[in-house]
Amino acid sequence: ISKLFSGKDIRAEGSGNPGARNVGRVLGKKAFVATFLGDALKGALAVLAAKWFVFEMIVELLALFAVLLGHIYPVFFKFRGGQGISTFIGGLLAFNPIVFAVFVGIFLVIFAFIRSFTIAGLSAIVLVPVIVLSFSLGLPVWIGTCFLSGLLLLAHKDDLKEKFVKEKGEAQ
């Protein structure tokens, strides 16, 4: 997308992250939307393929996990990819639109109070297994969403460190 929009390699611009957030910061809203939709579609297609083959829900989540793993740690880009949020959003929407709607609702409520996309988004992601548990989708699905949440937290560990170190410094 960045080469299409600007001829530049996004991995050499801004934060160096090829994800939608950096693309948006460097190249603007249109490039952000195009990158976000492409990444979300990638997650959705993995889940929809598993649905099409009539696999169980845990296989749908495993497909999403595999796509996220490849998105976050791409072999062809020296294991430096995006952070997976867009891909996760697309995959979660395809997996279960009701779980997705609750996820979005939780994000919006937390964001209204905290005013941080990072903290609100990661908080909502951490709560996805709780949402799944409340819908009684089964132990394998709950475990699968725990792994998805864990992978996304791992991908955001530097953001979390930076956020909490910055806030701790401001408090002192």
Secondary structure, DSSP 4 states (H G I P E B T S, - for coil): -HHHHHSS-GGGSTTS--SHHHHHHHH-HHHHHHHHHHHHHHHHHHHHHHHHTT--HHHHHHHHHHHHHHHHS-GGGTT----SHHHHHHHHHHH-HHHHHHHHHHHHHHHHHH--HHHHHHHHHHHHHHHHHHTT--HHHHHHHHHHHHHHHHHTHHHHHHHHHHHHHHH-
